[in-house]
């Protein structure tokens, strides 16, 4: 019996959640641009970062819990979602690799009057929950993959995914003053998209055995 197998399995589940979270969240988008902008302005960045990471934690946890119950009762649904998830990841990875061929920079204007906390949080909620991709990413895709982990390891998958989200938003928000020049570099986004594309394809490949049964 391999005494290190449980620890390795736990690390693998955590790393899968962490890698998937980074791969999905680290991309040029309205929410990231908004968080970066608030960080550059130094305007309510703490509440904004906290709102974003708690929202991700809630959606990811709900997705894994709901998918686990649904997939446990319907084997055909498990294979169908594995096929859909694998296809999405393959396409997402391809799009990231194509973006690497035409890299863009992410900028955020720092001007304008200071806004009230309530108004800023309302905008944060809109950027988070009015984006249909957030449900595809966290509830469906992460929930699908998380539910496939052994029951004892699902919490580690969720922990890895939430950790990835927390690291990203903390760096993006509180490090924006120092990260802004980096985000303005097309070369940096090119390498980031290459890493994202490779990560998505690796995870899609790992879904293949579940698709073919």
C-alpha positions as CSV (number, residue, x, y, z in Angstrom):
1,X,0.0,0.0,0.0
2,X,1.3,3.4,-1.0
3,X,1.2,5.6,2.2
4,X,1.6,8.7,0.1
5,X,-1.3,8.0,-2.3
6,X,-4.0,9.9,-0.2
7,X,-1.8,12.9,0.2
8,X,-0.9,12.9,-3.5
9,X,-4.6,12.6,-4.5
10,X,-5.5,15.4,-2.2
11,X,-2.8,17.6,-3.7
12,X,-3.9,16.7,-7.2
13,X,-7.5,17.7,-6.4
14,X,-6.4,21.0,-4.9
15,X,-4.0,21.7,-7.8
16,X,-6.8,20.9,-10.3
17,X,-9.1,23.4,-8.7
18,X,-6.3,26.0,-8.5
19,X,-5.2,25.6,-12.1
20,X,-8.8,25.6,-13.4
21,X,-9.6,28.7,-11.4
22,X,-6.6,30.6,-12.7
23,X,-7.2,29.4,-16.2
24,X,-10.8,30.7,-16.2
25,X,-10.4,33.9,-14.2
26,X,-7.1,35.3,-15.6
27,X,-8.4,36.7,-18.8
28,X,-9.1,40.2,-20.2
29,X,-12.7,41.0,-19.1
30,X,-15.0,43.6,-17.8
31,X,-14.8,42.4,-14.1
32,X,-11.0,42.3,-14.1
33,X,-10.8,45.7,-15.8
34,X,-13.1,47.1,-13.1
35,X,-11.2,45.6,-10.2
36,X,-7.9,46.9,-11.7
37,X,-9.4,50.4,-12.2
38,X,-10.6,50.5,-8.5
39,X,-7.2,49.4,-7.4
40,X,-5.5,52.2,-9.4
41,X,-7.9,54.7,-8.0
42,X,-7.5,53.2,-4.5
43,X,-11.2,53.4,-4.1
44,X,-13.0,50.9,-1.9
45,X,-10.6,48.2,-3.2
46,X,-10.9,46.0,0.0
47,X,-14.7,45.6,-0.2
48,X,-14.5,45.1,-4.0
49,X,-11.9,42.3,-3.7
50,X,-13.8,40.7,-0.8
51,X,-17.1,40.8,-2.8
52,X,-15.5,39.2,-5.8
53,X,-13.8,36.3,-4.0
54,X,-16.8,35.6,-1.8
55,X,-19.0,35.5,-4.9
56,X,-16.7,33.0,-6.5
57,X,-16.5,30.9,-3.4
58,X,-20.4,30.8,-3.2
59,X,-20.9,29.9,-6.8
60,X,-18.1,27.3,-6.9
61,X,-19.3,25.6,-3.8
62,X,-22.9,25.6,-5.0
63,X,-21.9,24.3,-8.3
64,X,-19.9,21.4,-6.9
65,X,-22.6,20.5,-4.3
66,X,-25.4,20.6,-6.9
67,X,-23.5,18.8,-9.6
68,X,-22.3,16.1,-7.2
69,X,-25.9,15.2,-6.4
70,X,-27.1,15.4,-10.0
71,X,-24.2,13.4,-11.4
72,X,-24.5,10.7,-8.8
73,X,-28.1,9.9,-9.9
74,X,-27.7,10.1,-13.7
75,X,-24.7,8.4,-15.3
76,X,-25.7,9.5,-18.8
77,X,-25.8,13.1,-17.6
78,X,-22.3,12.7,-16.2
79,X,-21.0,11.6,-19.5
80,X,-22.9,14.3,-21.4
81,X,-21.5,17.0,-19.1
82,X,-18.0,15.6,-19.3
83,X,-18.3,15.8,-23.1
84,X,-19.7,19.4,-22.9
85,X,-17.1,20.4,-20.4
86,X,-14.2,18.9,-22.3
87,X,-15.4,20.5,-25.5
88,X,-15.7,23.9,-23.9
89,X,-12.2,23.6,-22.4
90,X,-10.8,22.6,-25.7
91,X,-12.4,25.6,-27.5
92,X,-11.6,27.9,-24.6
93,X,-7.9,26.8,-24.7
94,X,-7.9,27.3,-28.5
95,X,-9.3,30.8,-28.1
96,X,-6.6,31.6,-25.5
97,X,-3.9,30.3,-27.9
98,X,-5.4,32.4,-30.7
99,X,-5.4,35.5,-28.5
100,X,-1.7,34.8,-27.9
101,X,-1.2,35.4,-31.6
102,X,-3.0,38.8,-31.4
103,X,-2.2,39.9,-27.8
104,X,-4.0,42.9,-26.3
105,X,-3.2,45.0,-23.3
106,X,-5.5,45.7,-20.4
107,X,-5.8,49.3,-19.3
108,X,-7.9,51.1,-16.8
109,X,-8.6,54.8,-16.5
110,X,-7.9,56.3,-13.1
111,X,-9.8,59.5,-13.4
112,X,-13.2,60.7,-12.4
113,X,-14.8,61.7,-9.1
114,X,-14.8,59.3,-6.1
115,X,-17.9,57.1,-5.8
116,X,-19.8,56.0,-2.7
117,X,-19.2,52.4,-1.5
118,X,-22.8,51.4,-2.3
119,X,-22.4,52.5,-5.9
120,X,-19.1,50.7,-6.3
121,X,-20.5,47.5,-4.8
122,X,-23.5,47.7,-7.1
123,X,-21.2,48.0,-10.1
124,X,-19.1,45.0,-8.8
125,X,-22.3,42.9,-8.4
126,X,-23.3,43.8,-12.0
127,X,-19.9,42.9,-13.4
128,X,-20.1,39.6,-11.4
129,X,-23.6,38.3,-11.7
130,X,-24.9,39.8,-14.9
131,X,-22.1,38.1,-16.8
132,X,-23.4,34.7,-18.1
133,X,-19.9,33.3,-18.4
134,X,-19.6,33.4,-14.6
135,X,-22.3,30.7,-14.3
136,X,-20.8,28.6,-17.1
137,X,-17.3,28.9,-15.5
138,X,-18.1,28.4,-11.8
139,X,-21.4,26.6,-11.5
140,X,-21.4,24.4,-14.6
141,X,-17.7,23.8,-15.5
142,X,-16.1,23.9,-12.0
143,X,-19.1,22.2,-10.6
144,X,-18.9,19.5,-13.2
145,X,-15.2,18.8,-12.6
146,X,-15.4,19.2,-8.8
147,X,-18.3,16.7,-8.6
148,X,-16.1,14.1,-10.3
149,X,-13.6,14.2,-7.5
150,X,-13.9,11.5,-4.8
151,X,-16.3,12.7,-2.1
152,X,-13.5,13.1,0.4
153,X,-11.5,15.3,-2.0
154,X,-14.2,17.7,-3.3
155,X,-13.6,20.2,-0.5
156,X,-9.9,20.3,-1.6
157,X,-10.9,21.0,-5.2
158,X,-13.2,23.8,-4.0
159,X,-10.4,25.0,-1.7
160,X,-8.0,25.1,-4.6
161,X,-10.4,26.9,-6.9
162,X,-11.3,29.5,-4.2
163,X,-7.6,30.0,-3.4
164,X,-6.9,30.7,-7.1
165,X,-9.7,33.2,-7.2
166,X,-8.5,34.9,-3.9
167,X,-4.9,35.1,-5.0
168,X,-5.9,36.7,-8.4
169,X,-8.3,39.3,-7.0
170,X,-5.9,40.3,-4.1
171,X,-3.0,40.7,-6.6
172,X,-5.2,42.5,-9.1
173,X,-6.7,44.9,-6.6
174,X,-4.0,45.6,-4.0
175,X,-1.1,45.2,-6.4
176,X,-2.7,47.2,-9.3
177,X,-0.4,50.2,-8.7
178,X,2.6,47.9,-9.4
179,X,0.9,45.6,-11.8
180,X,-0.6,48.3,-14.1
181,X,2.6,48.6,-16.3
182,X,2.7,44.8,-16.6
183,X,-0.9,44.6,-17.7
184,X,-0.2,47.3,-20.3
185,X,2.3,44.9,-21.9
186,X,1.0,42.9,-24.8
187,X,3.9,40.5,-24.3
188,X,2.8,39.7,-20.8
189,X,-0.7,38.8,-21.9
190,X,0.7,36.7,-24.7
191,X,2.5,34.5,-22.3
192,X,-0.5,34.4,-20.0
193,X,-2.8,33.3,-22.8
194,X,-0.3,30.6,-23.8
195,X,-0.3,29.3,-20.2
196,X,-4.1,29.5,-20.1
197,X,-4.5,27.6,-23.3
198,X,-2.1,24.9,-22.3
199,X,-3.9,24.5,-18.9
200,X,-7.3,24.2,-20.5
201,X,-6.2,21.5,-22.9
202,X,-4.5,19.5,-20.2
203,X,-7.7,19.5,-18.1
204,X,-9.8,18.7,-21.2
205,X,-7.5,15.7,-21.9
206,X,-8.1,14.4,-18.3
207,X,-11.8,14.4,-19.0
208,X,-11.5,12.0,-22.0
209,X,-11.6,8.8,-20.0
210,X,-14.9,9.9,-18.3
211,X,-16.4,10.7,-21.7
212,X,-15.6,7.3,-23.2
213,X,-16.5,5.4,-20.0
